Amino acid sequence: MSELPKRILSSLMVMGAQSPDRAMSIDDLADKLGMGRNAVVSGLKSLIDAGYAKLIGESGTSAVYLTATGIITASSSYS
């Protein structure tokens, strides 16, 4: 996994986006990371494709949260 997806994965874990009801908007995530929306979307694509994160909502109001696999993967990076 490249550096950007790792950073996003870790950030979602730390910010508590671990279930659909705690999903974080892509715009909020981009703001917290100090990055542009397009860069965050690019990094999220690999996390979603790997099954680590899930996207919900419409394209203008999309939010993302970690799946169980994403939570385990993010947690293992701290051990």
Long-range contacts (C-beta under 8 A, 24 or more apart in sequence): 1-46, 1-50, 2-46, 4-39, 4-42, 4-43, 5-43, 5-44, 5-46, 5-47, 6-77, 7-33, 7-43, 8-33, 8-40, 8-43, 8-44, 8-47, 8-53, 9-47, 9-52, 9-53, 9-66, 9-70, 9-73, 9-74, 9-77, 10-74, 10-77, 12-53, 12-64, 12-65, 12-66, 12-70, 12-74, 13-66, 13-70, 13-71, 13-74, 13-75, 17-63, 17-64, 17-65, 17-66, 18-65, 18-66, 18-71, 19-65, 20-54, 20-56, 20-65, 22-65, 23-56, 23-57, 23-63, 23-64, 23-65, 24-63, 24-64, 24-65, 25-61, 25-62, 25-63, 26-62, 26-63, 26-64, 29-64
